[in-house]
Structures are given as structure tokens and as C-alpha cells.
Amino acid sequence: MNELYRLKGLSSAVSYRDPKLGFRFLEAAFGFEPLFVILDASDEFVHGELTFGDSVVMIGREWSDDHRSPRSIDGKNTQSVHVQLAEGEDVDAHCEHARSAGALIVAEPETQFYGERTYRAKDPEGHIWTIGVLVKRMTPKEWDAASGLVTRERLD
């Protein structure tokens, strides 16, 4: 079994009506690697974790009024998860693989002004996932010139 304890950093926790479906989908569509699952005495899903690179996503069932799948709240999302591919990986092929595994592609692959190529997909319960890969290294000055925006390190 892989290392079970997370290092300092961030991870997301995503709630599903059917967490077994969500867990299997993330493995099949996006290439996440199962770390572990916890089942109760009735073989019901309690908690699971998948890895992607050095990151972890936690999967669970809806367990309170504040922890819901988009399917339970009219398809609304309160967050989306960004999945960063390694430089050189083919995000277009990743998108096609996700589509063939049942992902609903809501934004086709497109190169962004900041040098990353991204697409967005919804999983079977409506969570939005953005997948991106760096295709051109740029400075903030370069992406500001391309976008007309202003990048600062701090608000003040």
C-alpha cells in the first residue's frame, strides 16, 4: 500500500451521492491512483483517497447538510478542482480519454493567455474538474501584455 499520510499541503474533499461511482470514475477518467478506501460492515463507502502526483483527493458520501454533491443542489458547485499535468503531457489526449470514460467536457482544450492549455469536465455527479498543462513559460509581464490585466504579488 502507498504512503497513507499526507505531507504538509492542500488536498480536496469531494462529496458524492454514490462515492463508489465517483472513486471509480476519477481513476478511470483522469488517471488518479487509489490510495485506500474505508468501507463499513455493510460494504458501504465511508471514505477514500486517491493520489495524483504528490496530491490527494478525498472522496466521501454526503454526510451533512453542508457536504453535498452538485447532483443534490441543482448542479451547483461551490468549488472546482484543478488537476495539473506534468509539462510535456498531452492534455488533448487526456481530454479524449476522459470523454471516452464518461466525462462531460464543458470546455474543450484551449491555450490560455498565461501559457497553460486547459479543459474543463464534469464528472457523473456534476463536480467540475479543470485539467491543465503548461505549454509556454511566461512572465507575469508577458501574460499581462497578452490579457490586458495587471498581476501583482499582493493586493496592497
MARPADREN-437274 format. One record per atom (N, C-alpha, C): residue in three letters; x negated, y negated, z negated. Coordinates in pm, whole numbers, plus 32768, in hexadecimal, padded with zeros to 4 digits. Each point is the difference from the previous one (the first is absolute). Layout:
% residues N
ALAXYZ ...
***
This chain:
% residues 156
MET7FAB80768000 MET80557F8A8000 MET7FA77F848000 ASN802C7F978043 ASN7FB57F848008 ASN7FF87FBC7F78 GLU7FB27F967FF8 GLU7FF77FAF7F86 GLU808B7FCB7FDE LEU802C80197F85 LEU80897FDE7FDA LEU800E7F757FC4 TYR7F927FC17FDC TYR800A7F807FBC TYR7FD27F90805B ARG80537F978005 ARG7FE57F8F8058 ARG7F947FA67FC5 LEU7FB07FC58057 LEU7F9E7F9D7FD8 LEU80457F787FF5 LYS7FBB7F9F7FCB LYS80367F797FF8 LYS80297FD2808B GLY80757FC8800C GLY80317FD28080 GLY80987FFC8001 LEU80387FFC8075 LEU80917FFB8012 LEU803380808040 SER807980237FDF SER804680698048 SER80937FDB8000 SER804A8036805D SER80907FE68009 SER804C80777FCC ALA80777FE67FCC ALA805C80687FD7 ALA80807FEA8051 VAL802B80668048 VAL80727FF4805A VAL806D80607FD3 SER807A7FCD7FF4 SER807180517FD2 SER805280338076 TYR8028807E7FF7 TYR805080418067 TYR807980447FC2 ARG806E8002804A ARG807080567FDA ARG7FD580928009 ASP7FB7801F806C ASP7FCD80878016 ASP7F677FF98002 PRO7FC080037F8B PRO7F6F7FEF7FFC PRO7FB280708044 LYS803780788006 LYS7FBC806C8048 LYS7FF77FDD8094 LEU806B7FCC803A LEU80007FD5808B LEU7F9C7F8F8014 GLY80007F9E7FA7 GLY7FA37F90800B GLY7F6F802E7FF9 PHE7FE280587FA2 PHE7F7880357FEE PHE7FD28047807F ARG805580588033 ARG7FDD804C8079 ARG7FF27FA5807A PHE80587F9C800A PHE7FFB7FA28070 PHE7F7C7FB48002 LEU7FD67FCB7F8E LEU7F867FB07FFA LEU7F8680538027 GLU8002807F7FDC GLU7F9380598028 GLU800480188098 ALA807480218034 ALA800C8024808E ALA7FF27F87805C ALA803C7F8F7FDD ALA80047F8E805B ALA7F837FA97FF9 PHE7FCE7FE87F87 PHE7F947FA07FEE PHE7F7B803F7FDB GLY7FFF80827FE8 GLY7F8280437FE0 GLY7FD27FF27F71 PHE805C7FE07FA5 PHE7FDB7FF87F73 PHE7FE0808D7FCF GLU7FA680097F9F GLU7FD880827FC9 GLU804180177F78 PRO804580707FEE PRO803C801D7F7E PRO7F94800A7F94 LEU801A7FC07F8F LEU7FA8800A7F8C LEU803D80627F9C PHE80807FE97FDD PHE8049805E7FAD PHE80947FDC7FFF VAL805280607FD6 VAL808F7FEA7FE7 VAL8021803D7F79 ILE80607FC27FBB ILE803380347F82 ILE8094801E8015 LEU8027807C7FE3 LEU8089802D800E LEU803780267F77 ASP80827FF27FEE ASP803B802A7F80 ASP802580948006 ALA803E80317F97 ALA8022808F7FF6 ALA8061802C806D SER804B7FA1803A SER805F8020806C SER7FC47FE9808A ASP7F7D7FEE8008 ASP7FB97FE7807D ASP80227F78803B GLU80337FA57FAC GLU801E7F78802E GLU7F817FAC7FF6 PHE7FEE7FAA8061 PHE7F8C7FA88008 PHE80057F987F91 VAL7F957FF57FB2 VAL7FF67F9C7F97 VAL7FA07F90802A HIS7F8B80268031 HIS7F997F9E8024 HIS7F9E8043805F GLY7FCB7FB2805D GLY7F9880338058 GLY7FA37F908028 GLU7F8880258029 GLU7F9F7F9E802E GLU7FBC8033807D LEU7FEC7FA3805E LEU7FB7801D807C LEU7F8E7F9B800A THR7F9580298043 THR7F907FA58013 THR7FF47FDA8093 PHE7FC37F8D8015 PHE7FD97FD48086 PHE7F807FB37FEB GLY7F918036802D GLY7F7F7FC47FE1 GLY7FED80007F6A ASP7FE07F8D7FC7 ASP7FEF7FF47F70 ASP807F7FD37FBA SER806E7FFA8047 SER807D7FCD7FC9 SER806080727FDE VAL805F7FDF7FA9 VAL806580607FD5 VAL808A7FC0800F VAL805F804F802E VAL808C7FD67FFD VAL804980667FAA MET804E7FCC7FA2 MET804E80557FA7 MET808E80098036 ILE803780777FFA ILE8087801A8032 ILE805580307F8C GLY80787FCC7FF7 GLY805D802B7F98 GLY808F7FF5802F ARG805680357FAF ARG808E7FF3801E ARG80337F7D7FC6 GLU80787FDC8024 GLU803F7F8B7FC4 GLU801680217F6C TRP7FC77FB07FA7 TRP800680247F73 TRP803B7F947FA8 SER80207F8C8038 SER80467F987FB5 SER80467FA78065 ASP80527FA37FCD ASP80447FA2805B ASP7F9D7FA68048 ASP7F877FF37FCB ASP7F9B7FAB803D ASP7FA0804B805C HIS800F8082800A HIS7FA880538053 HIS8056804C8064 ARG80127FC28075 ARG805A80358064 ARG7FBC800C8087 SER8032805D804D SER7FDB800D808C SER804A7F968050 PRO7FC67FCE806C PRO804C7FA58056 PRO8087803B802B ARG80058083800C ARG807E80418028 ARG80707FE37F9B SER7FDB7FE87F82 SER80637FE67F98 SER80217F6C7FEF ILE7FB77FA88042 ILE80187F707FF2 ILE800E7FBF808A ASP8056803A8051 ASP80217FCB8085 ASP7F857FEB8059 GLY7F9C80577FF2 GLY7F8B7FFC8056 GLY7F9C7F937FE0 LYS80147FB87F92 LYS7FA77F927FDD LYS7F7E80377FC3 ASN7F937FB68017 ASN7F7D80207FC7 ASN7FD67F8C7FA7 THR7FC7801E7F8D THR7FC97F987FAB THR7F687FF7800F GLN7FC780608045 GLN7F717FFF8020 GLN7FED8056807B SER7F8E7FF1803E SER7FD8805E8067 SER7F6F80247FE3 VAL7FD880728031 VAL7F7980317FE5 VAL7FAE7FF3807F HIS7F877FCC7FF2 HIS7FA37FF58071 HIS7F9D80727FF8 VAL7FF08047806D VAL7FA28070800A VAL7F907FD4805D GLN7F867FFC7FCD GLN7F8E7FD4804F GLN7FB480788037 LEU7FFB800A8084 LEU7FAF80678040 LEU7F6F7FD28002 ALA7FA4805D8012 ALA7F727FDE800A ALA7FE57FC18088 GLU7FA17FA38004 GLU7FD97FC4807F GLU7FE2806E8064 GLY80307FEF807A GLY7FE980628069 GLY80708066800E GLU8055800C7F9B GLU8070805E800E GLU80657FC68062 ASP804C8057803F ASP805E7FDA806A ASP808B7FEB7FC4 VAL80237F837FE6 VAL80817FE17FC3 VAL80738020805F ASP7FE97FF48082 ASP806A80218061 ASP802080957FFB ALA7F9A80547FF8 ALA801580917FF4 ALA804180207F7B HIS7FD87FB97F96 HIS803D80137F7C HIS80957FE28007 CYS80237F948046 CYS808C7FDA8011 CYS804E806D8049 GLU7FC88034806B GLU80458069804D GLU8011807E7FAC HIS7F9B80217FB0 HIS800B80747FA8 HIS80707FEA7F99 ALA80037F8A7FC5 ALA80697FE07F9D ALA808A80068041 ARG800C7FC98078 ARG808080048049 ARG802B80918016 SER7FA38054802B SER8023808D801C SER8024804B7F81 ALA7FD27FCF7F8C ALA8021803F7F80 ALA80807FC67FC3 GLY80417FA48047 GLY80817FCD7FD3 GLY80017F737FCC ALA7F907FB98004 ALA7FFE7F757FD4 ALA804D7FAA8065 LEU804B7FA17FCD LEU80427F9D8054 LEU7F9F7F8C8010 ILE7FCE7FEB8076 ILE7F9F7F958018 ILE804E7F7E8010 VAL7FEC7FA37FA2 VAL80497F818003 VAL7FAE7F8F803E ALA7F7E8014800E ALA7FAA7FA18048 ALA7F9180518041 GLU7FFC7FFD8083 GLU7F9B804B804B GLU7F757FC77FE3 PRO7F97804D801A PRO7F787FCF7FE8 PRO7FE67F7D804B GLU7FC77FA17FB7 GLU7FE27F7D8039 GLU7F857FC87FB9 THR7FA97FC0804B THR7F897FC37FC5 THR80277F797FC5 GLN7FDD7FED7F81 GLN80247F877FB6 GLN7F947F95800E PHE80237F847FE2 PHE7FA27F90800F PHE7F84800D7FA9 TYR800680507F97 TYR7F8F800F7FA3 TYR7FA880788022 GLY8018803E8075 GLY7FA780698030 GLY8025808E7FDA GLU807780137FCB GLU802E80867FDC GLU80718029805E ARG8003807E8025 ARG806D80378052 ARG805B804D7FA2 THR80807FDF7FFF THR805D803C7FA1 THR8080802F8044 TYR8043805D7FBB TYR808A80228022 TYR804C80127F7D ARG80857FFB8008 ARG805480157F89 ARG80618071801B ALA801580517F98 ALA80588074800D ALA8056800D7F82 LYS807680398014 LYS805680237F8E LYS7FFF80967FF0 ASP7FFB802C7F83 ASP800A808F7FE3 ASP809480287FFC PRO8020807F7FEA PRO808C802C8007 PRO805F7FBB7F9D GLU7FCA7FC57F94 GLU80577FB97FA2 GLU7FF97F69800D GLY7FB37FCF8062 GLY7FFF7F71801D GLY7F8E7FAF7FC5 HIS7FA1803F7FBB HIS7F8B7FB67FD2 HIS7FB07FD18079 ILE7FCE7F867FFA ILE7FB27FC9806E ILE7F6B80127FE3 TRP7FB980378061 TRP7F7180197FF8 TRP7FBE7FB58073 THR7F997FB07FE3 THR7FB07FBF8067 THR7F7C80498009 ILE7FD980258078 ILE7F8380478014 ILE7FA97FA88059 GLY7F837FEB7FD6 GLY7FA97FA8804B GLY7F7280338008 VAL7FB97FCB8064 VAL7F72801D8010 VAL7FBC7F808030 LEU7F8B7FE67FCB LEU7FB37F8C802B LEU7FC7801B808B VAL801F7FA8805E VAL7FCC80118088 VAL7F9F7F918026 LYS80027F907FB6 LYS7FA27F93801B LYS7FE57FB77F7D ARG7F8480007FD7 ARG7FDA7FB67F88 ARG80017F6B8020 MET80457FB47FAB MET800E7F718015 MET7FEA7FB67F7E THR7FD57F848009 THR7FF77FAB7F8A THR80867FBB7FEB PRO801B7FD07F88 PRO807B7FB47FEC PRO800A7F88805F LYS7F907FC0801E LYS80027F8F805D LYS8030802E808A GLU7FD48076802B GLU802B80348082 GLU809480238000 TRP803180427F94 TRP808E80228003 TRP80587F867FEA ASP7FCD7F9B7FB9 ASP804C7F837FF5 ASP800D7FBD8089 ALA7F937FFF804C ALA80047FC58087 ALA8062804B8059 ALA800680837FF2 ALA805A80518053 ALA80927FF07FD8 SER80197FE07F80 SER80897FFF7FCF SER80397F757FE5 GLY7FA87F9D7FEC GLY80307F7C7FD8 GLY801B7FF87F6A LEU7FDD80677FB6 LEU801280037F70 LEU7F827FD07FBA VAL80077FF47F7C VAL7F8D7FD67FB1 VAL7FE980687F93 THR7F8780367FFB THR7FDC80647F9C THR7FAC7FBC7F94 ARG8024801A7F82 ARG7FB47FCF7F8E ARG7FEA80767FA2 GLU7F9D7FF47FAC GLU7FE880687F9C GLU80657FF67F8D ARG80237F867FDB ARG805D7FE97F91 ARG806E7FA1802B LEU806B7FFD7FB3 LEU806D7FA3801B LEU7FD87F717FE3 ASP7FB37FEB7F96 ASP7FDB7F777FD6 ASP7F7C7FD7803A 
***
